[in-house]
Amino acid sequence: MDLASRYDVIVLGTGLVESLLAAAAATSGKTVLQLDAQDFYGGRWATLSIDDFLAALRPGQAAGATGLEVAGSTDPACIGESRAFLVDLAPRLVYGGGPMVDALLASGAHHYTEFKLLQGSYVLDSGDAPRLMSVPSTRAEVFASRDLSLADKRVLMRFLQRFSGLLPHEEGGEVGDPAPADTHDPVLATPFADFMTNAGLSRPDLRATIAHGALLLPDPALLSTGVALDRLALLQRSAGRYGAGSGALLCPMHGAGELAQAFCRSAAVGGAVQMLRSPIVALRLESAEGSRIGGGAATVSDSAGPKVGASRPVCTGIYLGTGDDRQEVAAGVVIGGVAEIASALRLGEQMADAAQSHPDGGAGGVVHGAGQPCGEVSDGTAGGAGQPCGDASSCPSSEPERPQAPTLLRCVAVLDAPALLPGQDRVGVCLPRPEGPVVWMLALGHTLCVCPENRTLVYLWTEAAAERGARSVLEPALQAVLRAASGTALFTAQGAAEGGGGGGVGAGPASLLSAVYYTEAPSGLRPDSVPSNVTACPDPGSEVAVDSCIASARQLFHRTFGEEARFPLDPDPPAPDAEDVASDEEALDALRTALRTVDGTEEAAKENPDLGDSGGAPPLDV
């Protein structure tokens, strides 16, 4: 493909946040080039077949995973054809009344996505007899719950009444956005765990039902009541939006990776140029003096964004290809995933070093792209001029500094049943752990077109230290949920009808295949370690809902293009009320009448000076 010599914005990667920013920039009228080294869209947010999914989890591949352990069989005769499964690298749900839906509508990306409602939310009660308890998120659901005693219902009803009372309500009873903590009740600044205790919610299981099950909060002790109130407002705006009694959460059909692809398509409609299988060799780095990276101050002034002055270097473009096929493309700003930016920046430093070492011969050799061994350019004294050293351990260059981040433990399993619970093949479960962070679980079935009709995909993930072991944490969690599901009345009756006697694990679903692995939680890059016009997008974290990506994209958009720039994926401000318009027109008419009166009085005073100050209306200071 023939590329232009320059783009306002170059986006490295097709992950969700990168694609949101590409769509926003293209919608704003900027020229956009979006590149991805993979042969599929989505990056670390992609949806893949089982074979491609397992390949992406290998070290150094797209998912950025480590410590992969696979149990069970991938034989199609056992689980089904690989291409019949659509497995998410980053499974996510969407709030029905949240910012992701607003962004889909504002960008037109909703034309490329489909959703179904989540059918049930549960909390695992890991007592003597583990059971799945349904999560009530409104007072009506508390009242109708069969899993709560009358005393528990009273406690939860009182708590929800007090908690909901902190929300402003607009005319017609609609929930408004909470006020900032500094202008509202000071209780919003307190930890949500303390608020629950003070409001009479002291039992751990009831606290987990509200904080984890209803609000999808990871640790209420580390989050303020104001944050929890924001989540409650989002929950109440979403519940019932698609019909009376409908839930708040949506499941993307064909996998959560469809969201990133939808925004890629929206960017393409806006004029963005997109290319897969296009690894970036390096960033082109310059300073004000034209020296190598770190050589002095630099200032960027470009139509793609505001002026940026800093002592850091600037990225003036990218290199594509190698050797004689290498192509330079100029850029106003560069946006990309953390891994893509870190790799391209490291190789850009190497090229700058090589250019300094070979002032008459350019870079002095070939620099390999991301995923190649080391990529350091030799000085020609050993191993052949311009050849990579091939030894990652001896490479003197280093990637930009990345803060320490917790490790995410992940598990994907294939069950031998069409649903985790009979009649519910789209289910979310949270598993509170007294000794560590909560484990999140999604069980998604064939109605989402992600697996064969007689199978269910299950995802589990949590934050924990890597030394804990992904399998030692997540495998027991999966088995506990399967035992609880097998013991439900529906499965017991089903097992008895099939001659199994009922009540045993065999009456419920079992795992045919499981893969456990680690990924690093999103940490970003230190701002002072990247060029001033380069923006790094976060990788998938431990959130259950994808809506937080909109806040990340909005923040990065404003940081890149200026706070005064409107984020194009936000919904348009509401049109003024017809009554307000009429009131404004009446006020303008009154002002015109007053001005005419003043003008008439002044003319009369000129013609008849005897009127003086006592004649006509008093003068107005207009």
N, C-alpha and C positions, 0 to 999 in steps of 0.2 A: 504494500500500500504506500502511495506517495503521501508523505507528510509535509505539512507546512513547516517553514523554518522556525516558526515561533508560535507559542500558545500562551494565553494569559495564565492558564492553570494546567499543570500536568499532575495527574493523579496516578500514583503507583499502587496498584491493587484494586480488586473489586469487592472487598469486604463491605459489610453493611454501612459502617460509618463513612468509609471512603466513597461509596456509591451515593449516600445521602449528600455529601459535599459536592460530588460531581454533578448531581442533579440540581442542587441549589445554585452552583456556579453557572451551569448552562442556562438555567431559567433566568438568571440575572443578566444574560446577554454576553457572558464572557466566553472566549474560545477555550475549549477544554479538550485535552488529550488524556485518555484513560488507558493504562496498560496493565497487563497481568502476565506473569511468567507461566502460569498454569494454563491448561487447556480447558478449564471450566471456570464459571463465574462463582464468586462468593468468597474466595480465599479461605480464611479460618471460620467463615460463617456458612460454608457451602453445604449442600445436600448431595450425597453420592450413593452409588450402589454399594453393596456390602464389600465386594472385591476392591473397588476404588477407595472405599472408606478405610479398610484395613491397610491398604498401600499408603494412604495419606498419613497414617499414624506411625509409619516407620521413621526412624531418626533422620532428621534433615529434610523431611518432606513438608507438605503444605500445612499440616495441622500443628506443627511445632510440638509434637507429643514425645514423651519419653516413657520408658518402662512398660511397654506394651506387653500384656499377658492375655493370651486367647485360650479359652476353655470351651470344649465342645467341637462340633464339626461344622465346616463350611460347605460340606458336600450338598449340592443341590437336591440330591435324593432325600436328604434329611430335613433341610430347612426350606428349600425352594430355590428358584433361580435367583442369582445375585441381582440381576436387573429388575426383579420384581420388588426389591426393597429400595426405599429412599431414606438414607440414614443421615441425620444431621450431625455436623461437627459441633454445632452450638444450638441445641434445642431451645426453643423459646415459645412463649405465649404472647398474646397481644391483648391489651385492655380495649374493650369495645368502644369506650368513649374517651380514649386516651390520645396522646399526641401522635402516636404512630398512625392511627387511623386518619387524623387530621392531615398529616404529611402525605399519606397515600392519596387523599382526596385533592389536596392543594397541588400536587405534582402531576396528577393524572395517572399515577402508578397503580391506582386501584383497578384499572382496566386489566391488569396483568396478574391479579391475585384473587384467590378464593379462600374462604374461611368456613369453619364449622365451630359451633359453640362447644366449649369444654363441658362435659356432662356431669362431672362431679369433682369436688375437692374434699380431701380426707386428711386426717391426722392419725398417725399410727399410735395407738395406745398400747405400749409395750409392757403391760402388766402380766399377771400370771397367765391370763388367756389373751394373747395379742388380738386386737380387733381394729378395724378401720372405722373411725368416727367421722361422720360427715361434718363439714365446716359450715356453720351458719354465719353469714356476713351482715344480715339485717335482723331487726327485732322480729319481723314476721317469720323469718327462717328459724330463729331461736325458738319461737313459740311452737312451730310445727315440727321441730326436731324430735326424733324418736330415740336418739342416742344420749340425751341429756335428762337428768332427773329434774323434778319440779324445783328443787332448791337451786340447782345449777342454772336453770332457766331464769330464775329471779335475779341471781347474781349477774348473769350476762346481760339481761334486759336493763338493769340499773346502770351497768357500766356503759353499754352502748348509748343509752339515753344521755348520760353525762358527757361521753366523748363526742357524740354527734352534736351536742349543744355548743361545742366550740366552733362549729362551722357556721359561717354566715349563710343565710338563706335569702335568695332573691324573690321577687314577686312571682307568685305561682308555685312557690315551694321548691324551686330548683336550687340545687346546692351551688353556692358561689365558691370562688377560690379563697383559701384561708388567707388572712392578713399576715404580713411578715411578723416574725416573733417579737421584734422590738416595738411594734405598734399594737400588739394584741395582748391577751392575757400572758403574764410572765411565765405561767406554767409551761408554755410551749418550749421554753429553753431547757427544761428539765429532761433527764433521760426518760424514755417511754416506759422502761421497766419500773421506775419510781412512780410514774403516773398511774400505772396499772395497780401497783400496791396500794397507793393512797386512795384509789377509787374502789377498793374492796376486792380486787382481783388478785388474790394471793396464791391460789393453788397453781402449781406448775402446769398441769394439764390444761386448765382454762386459759392461762396466759399463753401457752403454745397455740391453742386454738385461735386466739385473736391475732397475736403477733405474727406467727408463722403461717397458719392456715388461711386466715382471712386477708391479712395485709401483706403477706409474702415478705416480711422483714427478716433479715438474717439474725440479728442480735439486738433485741430491744434495749439492752443495757448500754449499747454504743451509739444509739440513734436517739435524737431528741423527739419530744412529743410533737413538735412542729412538723418534722419529717413524717411521722406516723399519721398526722392529721392530713397532710398532703395526699398520702396514699389512701386514706379513708374517703377524701373528696373524689379521687379518681375512681375508687371502687363504686361509690354511689352514683357517679355520673354514668358508669358503664353498665351496672346491673339493670336489667329490664329494658335496655335500649333497643333490643331486637325482638321485643314482644314481652308481654306480661309473664313474669316468673323466669325469664331467661337470665342466664348467668352473666358475669362481668367479663369473662375471659374467652378469647377466640384462639382456635388452633389453625395455623396456616395449612392449607391443603398442599400436597406434594412436597412438604418439608419447609422448614423455616428458611432455608436458603433461597426460596422464591422471593423473599422480601428484598434481598440484595439485588437479585436479577431484575426485579420490577423497577427499582430506582436506576439501575443501569439503563434500562429501556427508556425511562423518563429522561435521563440525561441525553441519550441518543436522539430522542425526539427534539430536544432543545438544541441539537447541533453538535454534541460531543462526538469526537472520533474515538473509537474503542478498538483495541487489539488484544487478543489472547496470544499465548505462546511468544511473548515479547519480554524476555528478561532484561532488566535494566543493568547495564554494565556499571555505570557510576554516575554520581552527580558531578557536574562541572562547577568547581568552586573557585571563587576569586575574592580578593580583598580590594580595598580602595587603591592600593599600589600595584594591583595586578599580580601580586605574589601568591605563594602557596597558602593553603589554609592556615589561619591564625596569624597571618602576616601583618594585619593592621585593621583599622576601622573600615566599615563599609556602609553605604547607604543605598537603599533600594527605592527607586521612584518609578512606579509602573502603573499602567492603566488598570491592572488587575487588582490593585489594592492601594492603600495609603502608603505614604513614605514610612520606611522603617529604618531607623538609625541605630547602629549598634557596633560594638567593638568586635562582634563575631563576623566571620566571613559570610558571604552570600552565595546562594546557588543561582547561577545564571542559566542553567539548563541541564540536560541529561545527555549521556552517551548511550546509543543503541548499537548493538552489534560489536564485532571485534575486527581487528586488522583492517584490511582494505574496505571491508563492508561497514566499518564503523560510521555512524551518523550522529551528528550533533543537532539537538533540537533545543532552542532557547525557550526559557520559561520565565514568567513573572513571579509565580509562586509554585511550590511543589508540595503536594499533599500525599501522604501514603501511610501504610501500616507501619507499625514499629519495626518489625523485622525487615521490611523492604527498605525503609529509610536508613536503618542502622547498617545494612549490608552495602547499599549504594554509597553511603557517606564514607564508610571505611575504604571502599575501592576508589572513591574520589580522592581521598587523602593519598592513596598509593600512587594514583596517576599524577597528582600534583608533585609528589616526591620525585617520581620518575622524570617528569618534565624538567624539574630543577636539575636533575643529574645529567640530562641530555638536552641542553639548551638548543643544540643544533639539529636534534633528531626527534623532537616531540616527546612522546611518552616513552620512547625507547623500547617498545615491545607491546605484547598483547596482555591485556588485563581481563581475566575471566570474570564472568558474572556470578550472581548469587548462587550458592550451592556447589561451587567448584572448590577444590582444595586450596585454601589460603588465598590465592590470587595475587600474592605479592610479586611485583615486577623485579626481576633480578637486574643487577648492574652489568651483566654481560661477562663477569669474570669467572662464573662457574655455571655449569649446567646449560650453557647456551644463552645468548643475549635475548632478553625479552621473554624468557620462559618463567612461568610461575614456580615458586620454590617447592610447592607440593607438600610442605610440612607445616601443618597448622600449629604444631606445638612450638616451632621456632620462629613463627611470624612475629616481627616486632610491633606491628601495628595493632591497635586495639579499637573495639567498637565504642560508640558513645556510651557514657556511663548510664546505667539503668538502675533505678532504686530497687532494693530488695522487695519482693512481693511474695505473698503466700502462694502455695501450690494448690491447684485445683485437682482433685481426684475425680475421675470420671469412669463410668461404666455404661456399656451398651449391651443389651441382652435381647435375644429373640425367644419369645415364649411359644409354647405349642398349643395355645388356645386363641380363639378369635377376640378375646377381651380379657382384661384383668378381672373385671366383675361382669357377670351376665347382664347384657343389655347396655353396658357402658364401656365402650372401647376408646373413650377419650377422657382420661382420668389424671388428676394431679394428686400427689401424696407428699406430705412433709413428715419427716421422721426426726423429732427432737432427740438430741443426744446429751445427756447430762455431762459427759466427759469431753464434748467437743461441739463444733458448729453443726447446725441442722443439716440433714441430708435431704435434698430435693429429688423428687421422682416424677417422671411423666410416663404414662402408658398410653400409646397411640396405636390405633388399629386400622383396619382396611378401609373404613369409611373416609379416611383422609387420603387414600390412595398412596400409602407409604409402605404397604406390605401386602402379602397374599391374604385371602379371606380367612384362612385358618391360622393366622399368626398375629402376634402383637409385638411391637417394638417398645422396649423399656429403656429409659435413660435415668441414670442416677448420678448426682454430682454433689460435691461439698468442698469446702476449704479446709485444708489440714496440712500439717508438716509432711514432707515427702517420706520421712523415715517411718511414718505410721504404716505405710503400705496401702496402696489403693484397694487391693483385693481383701485385705484384712478388715478394712472399714466398710466397703460397699457390698461385698458378697453377703455378709450376715444381714445387712439392711435389706437386700433384695429377698433373701430367704424369709426374713421376718414378714415382709409384705405378702409374699406368696402363701405363707402359712395363715396369715390373717384373712386373705382372700379366700382360701380354701375352706375356712371355717365359717364363712357367712352362710346364712340360712338358704340363700339361693343355690350356692354350690353344694351344700349338704343335700338338699332336695334333689338336685340334678344327679349327684353321685349315687344316691339311693335308687333313683329311677333307672340308672344304668347298671345296677347290680353291684355297685362298689361299696355299699354299706353306708356311705356318706361320712362326712366329718373328717376324713383323712386328707393328707396333702395330695394324694393321687386324684382326689375329686376336683382339684383346682388346677391352675396352670403350672407348668414347670419350664425351666430354662433349657433350651436346646443349644444355645451359643451365647457366650459372654466374652466381652473384651474390656479389660480394665487398663487404665493408663493415666499418666499425669500430663497436665498442661500448666504453664505458668500463668498466674493471674495477671491481668493487665497492669502494667507499671508505667508505661510511657517512657519518654526519654527526658533527661534533664534539659530544660530549655537552653541553658548556657552551653550545652554540648552539641547543638545542631545549628546550622546557619539560620540567620534571622528571618528568612522568608521561607522556611521549611516547617511544615506542620505534620506531626505524627499522630495518627488515629489509634485509639485504644483497641486492643484485642478483646474477644469475648470474655466476660467475667462470670460470676456465679449467679447473676440475676435470673429470676424465673421469667419475668416479662421483658420484652424487648424495648419498651417505651423509653427507658433511660438513654438509649442511643440518640434519641432526638435532642435531648438536652446537651449531650456531648457534641453532636454535630453543630448545634446552634452556637455553643460556646466557641468551638474551633472556627466557625464561619466568621464570627465577630472578631476573633483574635486575628484572623487572616486578612479580612477585608474592612475592618473598622467597626466600632460599636454603632456608628450611625447607620450602617447598612442594614436594611430589613432582611431577615432570614426568610427566603422565598417559600419555604415549606411550612411556615406558620399559616394558620387560616386567616383569611382576610378579616379585618375588623368589622364588627356588625354595622349594618347600615343604620342611620339614625331613624328613630321612631317617627312615624307619620305625624303624630301629635306634636313631637318636638320640632319637626320641620314647620308645622303650622304655627307653633308658638314663635319660632324665629322669624317667620314672615310677618306676623303681627307686630313683633318688636321693631322690625325694619320699617314697616309702614308708619308706626308711631314716631320713629326717629325722623323719617322724611317729612311728616306733618310738622313736627317741632322745628325742623330746619326751615321749612317754608314760612312758618310763623315768624321766626327770627328775621328772615330776609325781608318779609313784608313790613315788619315793624321798623326795621332800619330805613327802608325806602320812605315810609310815612314820616319818620322823624326828619329826614332830609328835606322833604317837601314842606313840612309844617314845624319849624323849630319850636313853636310855642308849646307843643306837646310835652317837651322836656322829658324828665324821668317819670312823670305820672301818667303819660299816655301809653296805651296799649299794654302789651305783656312786658314783664321785666326782661332785660337782656340775659341770655343764657351763655354760659361758658362752654362752648362746644369744642 
